[in-house]
Amino acid sequence: MKKTQPVFATLAGPRLLCACAFITALCILLPLYAEAQSATDMIALKGLAPVSVLSNTPEGRAALAANYTVTGGLQTGEIRQPTLLPFPEQRQQALRDAFITGGNLTQLADGLGTALGAAYLARAHYIDRKHFTSLSQAVSDVIAYATAASEMNSSSCKYFFANETTDGKTTVSPEAMQILKDMDGHPDVFGKSYGFPAGSSGAGAYGDARPFLTEPNITRFIGLDYFNVPASNVVYNRGPIMNLVNSPSYPSGHTTYGYTGALVLAILVPERYQQMVARGAEYGNDRILMGAHYAMDVMGGRTLAMYDLAHLLANDPAYTGRSFKGALAIKDFQAAIKAARKEVASSLQAACGNSMKICAGEDTGRFSDPASNAAFYSSTQTYHLSVVYPKYAGTVEDVSKLAPEAGYLLTAAFPSLTLQQADRILTETEGPGGGFLDNGSSFGVYSRLDLYAASGLAARLAQGGQPE
């Protein structure tokens, strides 16, 4: 079997923005583009825009209040979650997750399990903050394109929802501005709702102040970061390692990356789909523990990541064949991910010395207990925020009608399923509806997809089994 040679790369390029004064390669995930919004940017802006109308209604204001309370309670530990690690250890994991291994997703690979995760890490790892190896060029290309596409959309939203600009100062296009006008939406919803509007004492300059600025109590914790350097959540929020004071909160760029990357690995290694989905949820949740993001930020980032990746997997021409700095343009994403999946399987099987199925079962890490994974993932589905759209709270939304391309999130991993079967599975396993993004739109339905439950059912059906 041909051995795959590591591919060396650097993080010095602008695809992953590392704009700290220190050489950190830490992705603040600020907007990278000052030109007019792209077609996919506009989709992201419209999809995430329901946050801008929350202050208009009693239901919306209640959800904003819950967002504030839940975020603060989770960060301090006053509200307990079924985290995958004991709470003090989960905080340490959150500190390690502050760095983004966007070049090869290696920090997410522990979701692959003890055997496969070690095999992946041996081939794809960070040498230092600027240089990393990749499992193969095909895998590297898929990762780079998927994360660049979702990052651009996430970045375009931050200042838009903060003060209707692209970078804090440059006004967005008239078409983008019209999005909020049409729905009577308002910028800086978090800052204004929580008493820290843009430019006020203690707030950031541009709006949507983050939790470590607005919450009355933020617990500081100290430990080792991803590179085993002593650090704290404060130096990753306020500086000097990463300064997020003037970086608007919504949506969470880290979460968008984490879910995109976790889902890419889930599709490349479908034997670990559920565990990888749980890892994505953990990565997003860790941003709350850091004090860097609200629950709504995480839910917005998750929804955007699933939406973007589904459209990539569907080979939507609006998403494929585009030019991103640091990424090779991919016109046929379906073919690219199939090729990458073959190389991943070949490489990891050779390293493990057994079949993917057997190697996937060799796991003694924190993702080895399905019940714990399911409980934790479920706790992050809505974060128990109040319902904003009662019309959809008690109904099942038909994925095949609202968002038929969503099924590709399953068929790409389990190709024996048809798209119709996959959409039906996603419909049957939907989480609670009526949340702040679930306003009846095709984008909104992604906010209630439960990929943990759906992938478990999909795996059983793909293997010829029956749903439980």
The 8 nearest C-alpha neighbors of each residue, nearest first, counted from 0:
[[1, 2, 349, 345, 346, 3, 348, 350],
 [2, 0, 3, 345, 346, 4, 349, 342],
 [1, 3, 0, 4, 346, 349, 345, 5],
 [4, 2, 1, 135, 5, 346, 134, 342],
 [3, 5, 2, 6, 135, 134, 122, 133],
 [6, 4, 133, 134, 132, 135, 122, 7],
 [5, 7, 133, 132, 135, 136, 4, 8],
 [8, 6, 132, 131, 5, 133, 9, 130],
 [9, 7, 131, 130, 132, 6, 10, 133],
 [8, 10, 130, 129, 11, 131, 7, 12],
 [11, 9, 129, 12, 130, 24, 8, 15],
 [10, 12, 9, 129, 13, 24, 17, 15],
 [13, 11, 10, 14, 325, 15, 9, 324],
 [12, 14, 16, 15, 11, 324, 325, 17],
 [15, 13, 324, 325, 12, 16, 147, 323],
 [16, 14, 13, 26, 17, 12, 10, 28],
 [15, 17, 13, 26, 18, 14, 28, 27],
 [18, 16, 24, 26, 25, 19, 15, 27],
 [17, 19, 16, 20, 27, 26, 25, 24],
 [18, 20, 21, 17, 241, 23, 22, 240],
 [21, 19, 18, 22, 239, 23, 240, 17],
 [20, 22, 19, 23, 240, 239, 18, 24],
 [23, 21, 24, 20, 19, 128, 17, 129],
 [22, 24, 25, 21, 128, 19, 17, 240],
 [23, 25, 17, 128, 129, 22, 26, 10],
 [26, 24, 23, 17, 98, 27, 99, 241],
 [25, 27, 17, 28, 16, 15, 24, 99],
 [26, 28, 29, 25, 16, 17, 241, 243],
 [29, 27, 26, 252, 16, 154, 30, 15],
 [28, 30, 27, 154, 31, 246, 16, 157],
 [31, 29, 154, 155, 32, 166, 28, 165],
 [32, 30, 29, 154, 33, 151, 16, 155],
 [31, 33, 34, 30, 155, 165, 151, 166],
 [32, 34, 165, 166, 35, 31, 169, 30],
 [33, 35, 32, 36, 165, 37, 171, 172],
 [36, 34, 172, 37, 33, 171, 32, 165],
 [35, 37, 40, 41, 34, 38, 172, 155],
 [38, 36, 40, 39, 41, 35, 34, 152],
 [37, 39, 41, 40, 42, 36, 317, 318],
 [38, 40, 42, 41, 37, 43, 317, 152],
 [41, 39, 152, 37, 43, 42, 38, 36],
 [40, 42, 44, 38, 39, 43, 45, 36],
 [41, 43, 39, 45, 40, 44, 46, 38],
 [42, 44, 46, 40, 41, 45, 47, 152],
 [43, 45, 41, 47, 42, 46, 48, 156],
 [46, 44, 48, 42, 43, 47, 41, 178],
 [47, 45, 43, 442, 44, 48, 42, 443],
 [46, 48, 44, 45, 49, 43, 50, 299],
 [47, 49, 45, 50, 51, 46, 44, 179],
 [50, 48, 51, 52, 47, 436, 435, 53],
 [49, 51, 48, 53, 52, 47, 435, 436],
 [50, 52, 184, 185, 49, 48, 53, 186],
 [53, 51, 184, 55, 54, 50, 49, 185],
 [54, 52, 59, 55, 50, 51, 60, 56],
 [53, 55, 60, 52, 59, 56, 188, 51],
 [56, 54, 53, 52, 59, 57, 60, 184],
 [57, 55, 59, 58, 54, 60, 53, 52],
 [58, 56, 60, 59, 61, 55, 54, 53],
 [59, 57, 387, 61, 56, 60, 62, 386],
 [60, 58, 53, 62, 56, 61, 57, 387],
 [59, 61, 63, 57, 54, 62, 58, 53],
 [60, 62, 64, 58, 59, 63, 57, 65],
 [61, 63, 65, 59, 385, 60, 64, 384],
 [64, 62, 66, 60, 65, 61, 59, 67],
 [65, 63, 61, 67, 62, 66, 60, 68],
 [64, 66, 62, 68, 67, 63, 384, 69],
 [65, 67, 63, 69, 64, 68, 70, 62],
 [68, 66, 64, 70, 65, 69, 71, 63],
 [69, 67, 65, 71, 70, 66, 72, 64],
 [70, 68, 72, 66, 71, 67, 65, 73],
 [69, 71, 67, 73, 293, 68, 72, 294],
 [70, 72, 74, 68, 69, 73, 67, 214],
 [73, 71, 78, 77, 69, 75, 74, 70],
 [72, 74, 78, 76, 70, 71, 75, 69],
 [75, 73, 288, 71, 72, 76, 287, 290],
 [76, 74, 72, 218, 77, 73, 71, 217],
 [75, 77, 73, 78, 74, 72, 79, 86],
 [76, 78, 72, 75, 79, 73, 74, 71],
 [79, 77, 72, 73, 76, 80, 69, 75],
 [78, 80, 76, 77, 73, 81, 72, 82],
 [79, 81, 82, 78, 378, 375, 73, 76],
 [80, 82, 375, 374, 83, 79, 371, 378],
 [83, 81, 80, 84, 375, 85, 86, 89],
 [82, 84, 365, 81, 371, 375, 85, 372],
 [83, 85, 89, 82, 88, 86, 365, 87],
 [86, 84, 88, 87, 89, 82, 83, 90],
 [85, 87, 89, 88, 84, 90, 82, 76],
 [88, 86, 90, 89, 85, 91, 84, 220],
 [89, 87, 91, 90, 85, 86, 84, 92],
 [90, 88, 86, 92, 84, 91, 87, 85],
 [89, 91, 93, 87, 88, 92, 86, 94],
 [90, 92, 88, 94, 89, 93, 222, 95],
 [93, 91, 89, 95, 90, 94, 96, 88],
 [94, 92, 285, 90, 96, 91, 95, 89],
 [93, 95, 91, 92, 96, 97, 224, 90],
 [96, 94, 225, 224, 92, 93, 97, 91],
 [95, 97, 93, 98, 94, 92, 282, 225],
 [98, 96, 94, 95, 99, 93, 235, 224],
 [97, 99, 96, 25, 225, 95, 100, 26],
 [98, 100, 101, 26, 97, 25, 96, 253],
 [101, 99, 104, 102, 103, 106, 105, 98],
 [102, 100, 99, 104, 103, 146, 15, 256],
 [101, 103, 100, 104, 143, 131, 142, 139],
 [102, 104, 105, 101, 133, 123, 100, 139],
 [105, 103, 100, 101, 107, 106, 260, 102],
 [104, 106, 108, 107, 103, 124, 120, 100],
 [107, 105, 108, 104, 100, 109, 96, 99],
 [108, 106, 105, 104, 109, 110, 261, 278],
 [107, 109, 110, 105, 116, 111, 106, 104],
 [110, 108, 116, 111, 107, 112, 106, 113],
 [109, 111, 275, 108, 112, 274, 278, 107],
 [112, 110, 116, 109, 108, 115, 271, 275],
 [113, 111, 362, 116, 110, 109, 115, 114],
 [112, 114, 362, 116, 115, 117, 363, 361],
 [115, 113, 117, 116, 361, 112, 358, 118],
 [116, 114, 118, 117, 111, 112, 113, 119],
 [115, 117, 111, 109, 119, 112, 108, 113],
 [116, 118, 120, 114, 119, 115, 113, 121],
 [119, 117, 115, 121, 116, 120, 347, 350],
 [118, 120, 116, 122, 117, 121, 123, 115],
 [121, 119, 123, 117, 122, 124, 118, 116],
 [120, 122, 118, 119, 123, 117, 124, 116],
 [121, 123, 134, 120, 119, 5, 133, 124],
 [124, 122, 133, 132, 120, 134, 119, 121],
 [125, 123, 132, 120, 131, 105, 122, 126],
 [124, 126, 131, 127, 130, 132, 128, 123],
 [125, 127, 131, 130, 124, 128, 132, 129],
 [128, 126, 125, 129, 130, 131, 226, 124],
 [127, 129, 24, 23, 130, 125, 126, 10],
 [128, 130, 10, 9, 127, 24, 11, 131],
 [131, 129, 9, 127, 126, 8, 125, 10],
 [130, 132, 125, 126, 124, 8, 7, 9],
 [131, 133, 7, 123, 6, 124, 5, 8],
 [134, 132, 123, 6, 5, 135, 103, 139],
 [133, 135, 123, 122, 5, 138, 6, 132],
 [136, 134, 138, 133, 137, 6, 139, 5],
 [135, 137, 139, 138, 140, 6, 133, 134],
 [138, 136, 140, 339, 139, 135, 141, 338],
 [137, 139, 339, 141, 135, 136, 140, 142],
 [138, 140, 136, 142, 137, 141, 143, 133],
 [141, 139, 143, 137, 138, 142, 136, 144],
 [140, 142, 138, 144, 143, 139, 145, 336],
 [143, 141, 139, 145, 140, 144, 146, 138],
 [144, 142, 140, 326, 146, 141, 145, 147],
 [143, 145, 147, 326, 141, 142, 146, 148],
 [146, 144, 148, 142, 147, 143, 141, 149],
 [145, 147, 149, 148, 143, 144, 150, 142],
 [148, 146, 150, 144, 145, 149, 143, 151],
 [147, 149, 145, 151, 146, 150, 144, 152],
 [150, 148, 152, 146, 151, 147, 153, 304],
 [151, 149, 147, 153, 152, 148, 146, 154],
 [150, 152, 154, 148, 149, 153, 147, 155],
 [151, 153, 40, 155, 149, 150, 154, 43],
 [154, 152, 150, 156, 151, 155, 252, 149],
 [153, 155, 30, 151, 156, 152, 157, 29],
 [154, 156, 152, 153, 30, 157, 151, 40],
 [157, 155, 159, 154, 153, 158, 44, 160],
 [158, 156, 159, 249, 247, 154, 160, 155],
 [159, 157, 161, 164, 160, 165, 167, 162],
 [160, 158, 163, 164, 156, 157, 161, 162],
 [159, 161, 186, 158, 157, 163, 162, 156],
 [162, 160, 187, 206, 158, 186, 207, 159],
 [161, 163, 186, 164, 159, 158, 160, 205],
 [164, 162, 159, 160, 171, 158, 161, 170],
 [165, 163, 170, 171, 159, 169, 167, 158],
 [164, 166, 169, 158, 33, 171, 167, 159],
 [167, 165, 168, 164, 169, 158, 30, 33],
 [166, 168, 164, 158, 205, 165, 169, 162],
 [167, 169, 166, 164, 170, 165, 162, 205],
 [170, 168, 164, 165, 166, 167, 171, 33],
 [171, 169, 164, 163, 165, 168, 172, 167],
 [172, 170, 164, 165, 163, 175, 176, 169],
 [171, 173, 175, 174, 35, 176, 170, 36],
 [174, 172, 176, 175, 177, 171, 170, 178],
 [175, 173, 177, 172, 176, 178, 171, 41],
 [176, 174, 172, 177, 173, 178, 171, 41],
 [175, 177, 173, 178, 174, 179, 172, 171],
 [176, 178, 180, 174, 175, 179, 181, 173],
 [179, 177, 176, 175, 181, 180, 45, 182],
 [178, 180, 184, 182, 177, 181, 183, 176],
 [179, 181, 177, 183, 182, 178, 184, 176],
 [182, 180, 179, 178, 183, 177, 184, 176],
 [181, 183, 184, 179, 180, 178, 52, 49],
 [184, 182, 180, 179, 181, 52, 185, 51],
 [183, 185, 179, 51, 52, 182, 180, 186],
 [184, 186, 51, 52, 188, 179, 183, 187],
 [185, 187, 160, 161, 162, 188, 51, 163],
 [188, 186, 161, 207, 206, 190, 189, 191],
 [187, 189, 191, 186, 190, 192, 51, 207],
 [190, 188, 207, 192, 191, 187, 193, 208],
 [191, 189, 196, 195, 207, 208, 187, 193],
 [190, 192, 196, 188, 194, 189, 193, 195],
 [193, 191, 189, 190, 194, 188, 63, 54],
 [192, 194, 190, 191, 195, 189, 213, 67],
 [193, 195, 191, 192, 190, 196, 213, 189],
 [194, 196, 190, 202, 193, 191, 199, 213],
 [197, 195, 190, 191, 199, 206, 194, 198],
 [198, 196, 206, 205, 204, 199, 203, 202],
 [197, 199, 204, 203, 202, 196, 205, 200],
 [200, 198, 202, 197, 196, 195, 201, 203],
 [199, 201, 202, 198, 195, 203, 196, 197],
 [202, 200, 199, 212, 203, 195, 213, 198],
 [203, 201, 195, 199, 200, 208, 198, 197],
 [204, 202, 245, 244, 208, 205, 198, 197],
 [203, 205, 198, 197, 245, 206, 202, 199],
 [204, 206, 197, 203, 167, 161, 162, 245],
 [205, 207, 197, 161, 187, 208, 190, 247],
 [208, 206, 190, 187, 189, 247, 161, 248],
 [209, 207, 190, 206, 203, 202, 247, 248],
 [208, 210, 248, 212, 211, 292, 291, 207],
 [211, 209, 213, 212, 214, 290, 292, 291],
 [210, 212, 290, 209, 213, 214, 291, 217],
 [213, 211, 210, 209, 214, 202, 208, 201],
 [214, 212, 210, 211, 209, 215, 193, 195],
 [213, 215, 210, 216, 211, 212, 71, 217],
 [216, 214, 213, 217, 71, 212, 211, 210],
 [215, 217, 214, 218, 71, 75, 211, 213],
 [218, 216, 211, 75, 219, 290, 214, 215],
 [217, 219, 75, 216, 220, 74, 290, 289],
 [218, 220, 232, 217, 233, 221, 231, 289],
 [221, 219, 231, 232, 218, 222, 90, 233],
 [220, 222, 231, 230, 219, 232, 223, 229],
 [223, 221, 229, 230, 231, 91, 224, 220],
 [222, 224, 229, 227, 228, 230, 225, 95],
 [223, 225, 95, 227, 228, 94, 226, 230],
 [226, 224, 95, 227, 98, 223, 96, 228],
 [225, 227, 228, 224, 223, 127, 95, 128],
 [228, 226, 223, 224, 225, 229, 95, 222],
 [227, 229, 223, 224, 226, 230, 225, 222],
 [230, 228, 223, 222, 224, 227, 231, 221],
 [229, 231, 222, 223, 221, 224, 228, 234],
 [232, 230, 221, 233, 234, 220, 222, 235],
 [231, 233, 235, 289, 234, 220, 236, 219],
 [234, 232, 236, 231, 235, 237, 219, 238],
 [235, 233, 238, 236, 237, 239, 240, 231],
 [234, 236, 241, 232, 233, 240, 238, 237],
 [237, 235, 233, 243, 242, 234, 238, 241],
 [236, 238, 242, 234, 233, 243, 244, 235],
 [239, 237, 242, 234, 241, 240, 235, 236],
 [238, 240, 234, 241, 242, 237, 235, 21],
 [241, 239, 238, 235, 234, 242, 21, 23],
 [242, 240, 235, 238, 239, 236, 243, 234],
 [241, 243, 238, 237, 236, 244, 239, 235],
 [244, 242, 246, 236, 245, 237, 241, 27],
 [243, 245, 203, 246, 242, 237, 236, 209],
 [244, 246, 203, 243, 204, 247, 205, 242],
 [245, 247, 243, 244, 248, 29, 203, 205],
 [248, 246, 207, 157, 208, 206, 249, 161],
 [247, 249, 209, 207, 250, 208, 292, 251],
 [250, 248, 296, 157, 251, 247, 207, 160],
 [249, 251, 296, 300, 299, 248, 252, 157],
 [250, 252, 296, 300, 254, 253, 297, 249],
 [253, 251, 255, 254, 28, 153, 250, 256],
 [254, 252, 256, 251, 255, 257, 283, 28],
 [253, 255, 283, 257, 300, 251, 256, 252],
 [254, 256, 300, 252, 304, 253, 258, 257],
 [255, 257, 259, 253, 254, 258, 260, 146],
 [258, 256, 254, 260, 279, 259, 255, 282],
 [257, 259, 279, 261, 260, 255, 256, 262],
 [260, 258, 256, 304, 262, 257, 261, 255],
 [259, 261, 263, 257, 258, 262, 256, 104],
 [260, 262, 258, 264, 279, 275, 263, 259],
 [263, 261, 265, 259, 264, 260, 258, 266],
 [262, 264, 260, 266, 265, 261, 259, 267],
 [265, 263, 267, 261, 262, 266, 268, 260],
 [266, 264, 272, 262, 268, 269, 263, 275],
 [265, 267, 412, 269, 263, 264, 268, 262],
 [266, 268, 340, 264, 265, 269, 263, 343],
 [267, 269, 265, 266, 270, 271, 264, 272],
 [270, 268, 272, 271, 266, 265, 412, 267],
 [269, 271, 268, 272, 359, 356, 355, 265],
 [272, 270, 269, 274, 273, 111, 268, 275],
 [273, 271, 265, 269, 275, 274, 270, 276],
 [272, 274, 276, 451, 275, 271, 454, 277],
 [273, 275, 277, 271, 276, 110, 272, 366],
 [274, 276, 278, 110, 272, 277, 261, 273],
 [275, 277, 279, 273, 278, 274, 451, 261],
 [276, 278, 274, 280, 275, 279, 376, 372],
 [279, 277, 275, 281, 276, 280, 110, 282],
 [280, 278, 258, 276, 282, 261, 257, 277],
 [281, 279, 277, 283, 278, 282, 284, 376],
 [280, 282, 278, 284, 279, 283, 285, 277],
 [283, 281, 279, 285, 280, 284, 257, 278],
 [284, 282, 254, 280, 285, 281, 286, 297],
 [283, 285, 281, 286, 287, 282, 280, 288],
 [284, 286, 93, 288, 282, 287, 283, 281],
 [287, 285, 289, 284, 288, 283, 291, 292],
 [286, 288, 292, 290, 285, 289, 284, 74],
 [289, 287, 74, 285, 290, 286, 90, 73],
 [288, 290, 286, 287, 291, 232, 285, 93],
 [291, 289, 211, 287, 288, 210, 292, 74],
 [290, 292, 289, 286, 210, 287, 209, 211],
 [293, 291, 287, 286, 290, 210, 296, 209],
 [294, 292, 296, 295, 70, 287, 210, 66],
 [293, 295, 297, 296, 70, 66, 298, 292],
 [296, 294, 298, 293, 297, 299, 66, 250],
 [297, 295, 250, 251, 249, 299, 293, 294],
 [296, 298, 300, 294, 295, 299, 251, 283],
 [297, 299, 295, 301, 300, 296, 302, 294],
 [298, 300, 296, 302, 297, 250, 301, 295],
 [301, 299, 255, 297, 251, 254, 303, 250],
 [302, 300, 298, 304, 299, 303, 255, 258],
 [303, 301, 446, 299, 305, 304, 300, 445],
 [302, 304, 306, 300, 301, 305, 307, 299],
 [305, 303, 255, 301, 259, 307, 306, 302],
 [306, 304, 308, 302, 303, 307, 309, 301],
 [305, 307, 303, 309, 304, 308, 302, 310],
 [308, 306, 310, 304, 309, 305, 303, 149],
 [307, 309, 311, 305, 310, 306, 304, 312],
 [310, 308, 312, 405, 306, 311, 307, 408],
 [311, 309, 313, 307, 315, 308, 312, 314],
 [312, 310, 308, 314, 313, 309, 318, 315],
 [311, 313, 309, 314, 310, 333, 332, 407],
 [312, 314, 310, 311, 315, 404, 309, 407],
 [315, 313, 311, 312, 316, 332, 319, 331],
 [314, 316, 310, 313, 317, 318, 311, 319],
 [317, 315, 319, 318, 314, 320, 330, 311],
 [316, 318, 315, 319, 39, 38, 321, 320],
 [319, 317, 316, 315, 311, 310, 321, 320],
 [320, 318, 330, 316, 321, 329, 317, 314],
 [321, 319, 330, 329, 328, 322, 318, 316],
 [320, 322, 328, 319, 323, 318, 329, 330],
 [321, 323, 328, 324, 320, 327, 326, 329],
 [324, 322, 326, 325, 321, 147, 328, 327],
 [323, 325, 14, 326, 322, 13, 12, 147],
 [324, 326, 14, 323, 12, 327, 143, 13],
 [327, 325, 143, 144, 323, 324, 328, 140],
 [326, 328, 329, 140, 144, 325, 322, 323],
 [329, 327, 320, 321, 322, 326, 330, 144],
 [330, 328, 320, 331, 332, 319, 327, 321],
 [329, 331, 320, 319, 332, 328, 314, 321],
 [332, 330, 333, 334, 329, 314, 335, 319],
 [331, 333, 335, 334, 329, 312, 314, 336],
 [334, 332, 336, 312, 335, 331, 337, 314],
 [333, 335, 337, 332, 331, 336, 338, 339],
 [336, 334, 332, 338, 337, 333, 339, 331],
 [335, 337, 339, 338, 333, 334, 340, 332],
 [338, 336, 340, 334, 339, 335, 333, 341],
 [339, 337, 335, 341, 336, 340, 334, 342],
 [340, 338, 138, 336, 342, 137, 337, 341],
 [339, 341, 267, 337, 343, 338, 342, 336],
 [342, 340, 344, 338, 339, 343, 345, 337],
 [341, 343, 345, 339, 340, 344, 346, 338],
 [342, 344, 340, 346, 341, 345, 347, 339],
 [343, 345, 341, 347, 342, 346, 348, 340],
 [346, 344, 342, 348, 343, 347, 341, 349],
 [345, 347, 343, 349, 344, 348, 342, 350],
 [348, 346, 350, 344, 349, 345, 118, 343],
 [349, 347, 351, 350, 345, 346, 352, 353],
 [348, 350, 352, 346, 347, 351, 345, 353],
 [349, 351, 347, 348, 352, 118, 346, 115],
 [350, 352, 348, 349, 353, 347, 358, 114],
 [353, 351, 349, 350, 348, 354, 358, 347],
 [352, 354, 351, 348, 358, 357, 355, 349],
 [355, 353, 357, 356, 348, 358, 352, 351],
 [354, 356, 358, 357, 359, 348, 353, 344],
 [357, 355, 359, 354, 358, 270, 360, 353],
 [356, 358, 360, 354, 359, 355, 353, 361],
 [357, 359, 355, 361, 360, 356, 114, 354],
 [360, 358, 356, 357, 361, 355, 270, 115],
 [359, 361, 357, 358, 362, 356, 112, 114],
 [362, 360, 358, 359, 114, 113, 357, 112],
 [361, 363, 113, 112, 364, 367, 360, 114],
 [362, 364, 367, 113, 361, 365, 112, 366],
 [365, 363, 366, 367, 362, 113, 112, 109],
 [364, 366, 367, 83, 84, 363, 368, 110],
 [367, 365, 364, 368, 274, 372, 110, 112],
 [366, 368, 365, 364, 362, 363, 369, 112],
 [367, 369, 371, 370, 366, 372, 365, 364],
 [370, 368, 372, 371, 373, 367, 366, 274],
 [371, 369, 373, 372, 368, 374, 375, 367],
 [372, 370, 374, 368, 373, 369, 375, 83],
 [373, 371, 369, 375, 370, 374, 277, 376],
 [372, 374, 370, 376, 371, 375, 377, 369],
 [375, 373, 371, 377, 372, 376, 370, 378],
 [374, 376, 378, 81, 372, 377, 373, 82],
 [375, 377, 373, 379, 378, 374, 277, 372],
 [376, 378, 374, 380, 379, 375, 373, 381],
 [377, 379, 375, 376, 380, 382, 374, 80],
 [380, 378, 382, 377, 376, 381, 375, 280],
 [379, 381, 377, 378, 382, 376, 430, 447],
 [380, 382, 383, 379, 384, 378, 434, 431],
 [381, 383, 379, 384, 378, 380, 294, 69],
 [384, 382, 381, 385, 378, 69, 380, 65],
 [385, 383, 382, 65, 62, 381, 66, 386],
 [384, 386, 62, 383, 387, 61, 65, 434],
 [385, 387, 434, 433, 388, 389, 384, 58],
 [386, 388, 58, 435, 434, 59, 433, 389],
 [387, 389, 433, 390, 386, 391, 438, 434],
 [390, 388, 392, 391, 433, 387, 386, 393],
 [391, 389, 388, 392, 433, 393, 394, 438],
 [390, 392, 433, 394, 389, 432, 393, 388],
 [393, 391, 433, 432, 389, 394, 390, 431],
 [392, 394, 391, 432, 395, 390, 389, 431],
 [395, 393, 391, 392, 396, 432, 390, 431],
 [394, 396, 397, 426, 393, 429, 391, 432],
 [395, 397, 398, 394, 426, 444, 401, 391],
 [398, 396, 399, 400, 426, 401, 395, 423],
 [397, 399, 402, 401, 400, 426, 422, 403],
 [398, 400, 403, 422, 397, 402, 401, 419],
 [401, 399, 398, 397, 402, 403, 396, 441],
 [400, 402, 441, 398, 399, 397, 403, 440],
 [401, 403, 398, 441, 404, 405, 399, 400],
 [404, 402, 399, 405, 398, 400, 406, 401],
 [403, 405, 406, 402, 407, 309, 313, 310],
 [406, 404, 309, 407, 403, 402, 408, 422],
 [407, 405, 422, 421, 408, 404, 418, 409],
 [406, 408, 410, 409, 405, 411, 404, 309],
 [407, 409, 406, 309, 405, 411, 410, 412],
 [410, 408, 407, 412, 411, 406, 413, 421],
 [411, 409, 414, 413, 407, 412, 416, 408],
 [412, 410, 409, 407, 414, 413, 408, 266],
 [411, 413, 266, 410, 269, 409, 414, 267],
 [412, 414, 410, 415, 411, 409, 416, 461],
 [415, 413, 410, 416, 411, 412, 417, 409],
 [414, 416, 413, 461, 417, 410, 462, 460],
 [417, 415, 414, 410, 413, 420, 461, 421],
 [418, 416, 420, 419, 421, 415, 410, 414],
 [417, 419, 421, 420, 406, 422, 410, 416],
 [418, 420, 422, 417, 421, 423, 399, 406],
 [421, 419, 423, 417, 418, 422, 416, 424],
 [420, 422, 406, 418, 424, 423, 419, 409],
 [423, 421, 406, 425, 419, 399, 424, 420],
 [422, 424, 426, 420, 421, 425, 427, 419],
 [425, 423, 421, 427, 426, 422, 453, 428],
 [426, 424, 422, 428, 423, 427, 453, 429],
 [425, 427, 423, 429, 424, 428, 398, 397],
 [426, 428, 424, 425, 429, 423, 395, 453],
 [427, 429, 425, 426, 453, 452, 449, 424],
 [430, 428, 448, 426, 449, 447, 427, 425],
 [429, 431, 447, 449, 448, 432, 428, 380],
 [432, 430, 447, 392, 429, 433, 381, 434],
 [433, 431, 392, 391, 434, 447, 437, 430],
 [432, 434, 392, 388, 391, 437, 386, 389],
 [435, 433, 386, 437, 387, 436, 432, 388],
 [434, 436, 387, 437, 49, 50, 433, 386],
 [437, 435, 443, 434, 438, 49, 446, 47],
 [438, 436, 443, 434, 433, 439, 435, 444],
 [437, 439, 440, 436, 443, 388, 433, 435],
 [440, 438, 437, 443, 441, 444, 391, 396],
 [441, 439, 443, 442, 438, 444, 437, 401],
 [440, 442, 401, 402, 443, 444, 439, 445],
 [443, 441, 440, 46, 444, 445, 306, 446],
 [442, 444, 437, 440, 436, 445, 446, 441],
 [443, 445, 446, 442, 441, 447, 437, 440],
 [446, 444, 448, 443, 447, 302, 442, 306],
 [447, 445, 302, 444, 443, 448, 437, 436],
 [446, 448, 430, 445, 444, 429, 432, 449],
 [447, 449, 429, 445, 446, 450, 430, 425],
 [450, 448, 451, 429, 430, 452, 453, 428],
 [451, 449, 453, 452, 454, 448, 276, 425],
 [450, 452, 273, 449, 454, 453, 276, 455],
 [451, 453, 455, 450, 454, 449, 428, 456],
 [454, 452, 450, 456, 455, 451, 425, 428],
 [455, 453, 457, 456, 451, 450, 452, 458],
 [456, 454, 458, 452, 453, 457, 451, 459],
 [455, 457, 459, 453, 454, 458, 466, 460],
 [456, 458, 454, 460, 455, 459, 461, 453],
 [459, 457, 461, 455, 456, 460, 454, 462],
 [460, 458, 464, 462, 456, 461, 457, 465],
 [459, 461, 464, 463, 457, 462, 458, 465],
 [462, 460, 458, 463, 459, 415, 457, 413],
 [461, 463, 459, 460, 464, 458, 457, 415],
 [464, 462, 460, 461, 459, 465, 458, 415],
 [465, 463, 460, 459, 462, 466, 461, 458],
 [464, 466, 460, 467, 459, 463, 456, 462],
 [465, 467, 456, 464, 459, 460, 457, 455],
 [466, 465, 456, 459, 464, 455, 460, 452]]
